Amino acid sequence: MRTPTFKHVQISIIKTWLNNLCIFLSIFIYQTSSTYGQTISQPIKHIDSIINLPIDSALTWMRINQNENIDTYQEIGLNILKRALQSENPLKIAKAHEEMANWYGYHGIFPQDSTIYHGEKSLEYYKLTGNKTKIAATYRTLAIDYLRENSQDKSQNVLFKALALYEELNDEQGMAAVYRVLGVLLGEMEKPQESINYAKQAITLFKKVDDNTSIAIAYFDLIKGYTKLGQFENAYKAADECIKIVETKAKDEIFVLVRAYSYRGDISIATKDYDTALSDYTKAWELCVDQIGEERSATYRTEIGNALRLQGKYPEALENLLIGIKAYEEDENERIWPLYDQISDCYLNLNDPEKALFYVEKSRKIRNKIYEDQIKNLESEALIKYETGKKDEALAAQTLVLEQKTRVQNLIIGIGALLLVLLGSVYYFLRKSRKATAQITAKNAENELLLKEIHHRVKNNLEMVKSLISLQSAQLEDSATKDAMIASQNRVQSMGIIHQKLYQGTNLGSIEMKDYFINLGEGILDSFNAEDKVKIACAMDNLELDVDTAVPIGLIVNELLTNALKYAFPKNKKGEIEIMLTKPDVDTLSLKVTDNGIGKTTGQPAQGTGFGSQLIHLLTQQLNGSMQEKIDNGTTVLFEFKMEKAA
């Protein structure tokens, strides 16, 4: 994995969790302002006097004191909830749970399960009231809570339930809020263009109701989406517009302004303008410190630390990263693995490999857990349910009409009833067949996603092995051992590229070999630092092979390229290597690797350990092939493989 791309991924993943917190704040503000024209904070003098207020007044106190009294609010809130439960009034109980969920989510220093518990209980009691507006709003808020917990399947499920209710109520502001969260969700699914489309729909609807805070927050998805697409000019425009809206039309939304500066810093990271990124990150942190204090703003130090790291200022970067990571660890946030990688990089550049390896291992453990969670969150499940739900409503209405006609015709004549029963049976079996077909299609899509995930995880594990070998080889002084470690890295890399092509491609069963050879050659040239000395050309047409054939052929080419770079071009001699793989007939593959190096004397014993040559001969036998070597103005190695008998 190349460093620039890895760094950009690190930044974007960490910001997603913080973005979700801002979304929650905007929803909380929206819900509060829709009920009360203004909020007045009240100092707590006598806890008992507040707890014993009439229940409606106590619930009002909970709503308007969300920002204050963090040390005593929980005790008061739980006592008011207890009184609401004793009243056996579903509306009062729902409101009490809702305020507790809002409070836990707003302060962000409690486990996420506390927020989700009260949110789910609030939904349970709002359903008893039949208030569709509150039910939809609670679904939407829960979608954000589930997203923060990395439960994408639950998030999608409740999100589309909210959208269906808002469509039924013709509530444009509610639909806009759902579109906004859909933009966040699709951004996490690495679908930036779809995320941008939903964000623009949300902005259009928010403008109708002059909701400037929500407009500014929706711009976050435009900033991130354009950055991921490499449209940096559009990303900067979106960030500047977001900052302008907050500074002129929503001056109290400091946290929105904080995130706007932070996301503008992300754009600068992507464009490698690290000085500008550091300036924006520092501005975001200072605004946050002014609002909630330095201790609760510590997570923003990670952004500053990363910018300093990219500038090569490793001691200052490490200081900021360690302060920020401590705050994330206290919150038990799973999405901090990129920060561990950044800390590892700092230690590695400060010549402390033991600590570097320690943080690499911490990162790997968290990533494995996230990958296991992602397999459970098949992204298409909720979408299918939402779309088919509308079709089921139409089919149910048609069924009702048919049943009514059947009852009338049963009274008129028995033969008509018999015909209708027959038609109904045909309709039933057709519908059942279509449903079975849809289930099979969905299952196939699920299996394809799982298979891609497997290849993705294998590739990541191979990358981890390669990184560990690289880390170990950096500590070695013996050149022969170091060469052996580099050769091992290249072998692991050749297999990793194959799995990468499998999960990125459209055909999970085969590899396009020309593109694969190009990527393999670039990686090996990079490992030997020979990009300016040796050119590798693929003189062949596009050719797809199955995985069982592609892996051994890839290893063979890897060994031949490695040998050529080590021995064919001594003393910085420039040269070319040509790879050609063809299929003369349906059962035969022909591979030719040629270099214009110094060649070698026929019968000359192999240089090095000879392991590479042994591996080539073993893989050739595995593919039921033959090998021929020619020495003429360089070295040419020819292979012919019989596909019908391949192992």
DANOR-V974402 format. One record per helix or strand. SS is the DSSP state (H for helix, E for strand). FROM is the first residue (numbers start at 1). TO is the last residue. If there is no record, write none. Layout:
ss:from:to
SS:FROM:TO
SS:FROM:TO
This chain:
ss:from:to
H:3:35
H:47:51
H:55:64
H:73:87
H:90:107
H:112:129
H:132:148
H:152:169
H:172:188
H:192:208
H:212:228
H:232:249
H:254:270
H:274:292
H:298:310
H:314:330
H:334:349
H:353:376
H:381:412
H:414:473
H:479:504
E:510:512
H:513:528
E:534:538
E:544:546
H:547:568
E:575:585
E:588:595
H:611:622
E:625:631
E:635:642
H:643:645
